[in-house]
Amino acid sequence: MDWAGELTMRFSNQSRRGSVLAVLIVVLVLMGLVVAGTIRPLRDEASLTTMRVETVRAFYAAESGSIVIIQGYLGQVPMPVEGTQIALNDQTVVFTQIPELGGVAVVHGLSGDSVRRIELELQ
């Protein structure tokens, strides 16, 4: 084999290696995009689940406050003062509006960023 044929073969092998490397890089980039595309929805789903849990906890806190108001209205416990807050673990009950004799009582339950409101009409 002469030197020209050997030189052509050498360039051919280097060219083949270079194209394999280019294909490998493209495949790795595509796999990275696929992985990144699947992680974002999972992160969004996790934050949505957290928000739903906080909303349910806020509702239960407001419901607990409404039970206190009902018991206070029936004379079983002292009626809470308007603006009073009760901390229940990581949740808070706020007695926003307490009527004197009858009317609408308003209780807010808070948990994280979630707020739930319950209105009770006392007669």
C-alpha positions, 0 to 999 in steps of 0.5 A, a space after each residue: 500500500 502506498 502512502 496515499 492509500 494509508 493517509 486516506 484510510 487514516 482520515 476515514 477512520 478519524 472521520 468515522 470516530 468523529 461522526 460517532 462522537 457527534 451522534 453520541 452527543 446528540 443522543 445525550 442532549 436529547 436524553 437530557 431534554 426528555 429527562 428535564 421535560 419529565 421532571 417539571 410536571 412532577 415538580 408541578 404535581 408535588 406543589 399542587 398536592 402540597 396546596 391541596 393538603 394545606 387547603 384541606 387542613 385549613 378547612 378542618 381548622 375552620 370547621 373546628 372553630 365553627 364547632 367552638 362557636 356552636 358550643 359557645 352559642 349553646 352555652 357549653 363553653 365560653 363564646 370566643 372573642 372576636 379576633 381571637 386566634 387558636 393555634 392547632 399544630 401548624 394550622 390557625 383558627 381565627 374568629 373573625 366575626 362573632 355576633 352578640 345575640 344572633 347573626 352571622 359568625 365568621 371563622 377562618 382556618 389557615 394552613 400555610 398559604 391556604 385560607 378557608 372561611 366558614 360562615 354560621 348563621 346563629 338564630 
